């Protein structure tokens, strides 16, 4: 991995930043302690992710750069002592993407496209939009499916549901730059990244509970 960001740090909304690149492995004591319990390949990826996330925090929220980053009850990273803030990390091949929201929920997803995409997968993710994308050249179709998937995945990561949130049912029109899914707003960072990269953000629930599927938000 070559160190340093490839995208950003980029302010994608008020109080929300995204960065993508390879990162320098974290030297934070708690990160190193957590990595020691992982297989070597996972530890290496984990430390690069934590390193880039701390670089982002150092730039946009310096007082938080040294905070412990701990898993919540679903295994998602969160900043210890800052329940109102949110962070998200995504890995694809040798790259990592990180997002930070000073308040509210955030999800980020990065995906290197395959060389081509199967019709079954395209129809599942794109539904009514699939025929137009499948008519494109194979590499271009695969890239567009990857863009759609990053937006869908960023939404359910922000919501905290993961695949249980059925991301493939989120309508992301091919070629779009952004949209909404319930209370969540998603953005495809097409002008900033050559690799499909999307971010989603949403509010903290008024009752303080951890948000899930948008149907929980009237």
Helices and strands as residue ranges (DSSP letters): E 5-13, E 16-21, H 29-35, H 40-60, G 62-64, E 69-71, E 77-79, E 86-92, E 95-101, E 105-111, H 119-126, G 127-129, H 130-134, H 138-159, G 162-165, G 167-169, E 178-181, E 184-188, E 196-202, G 214-216
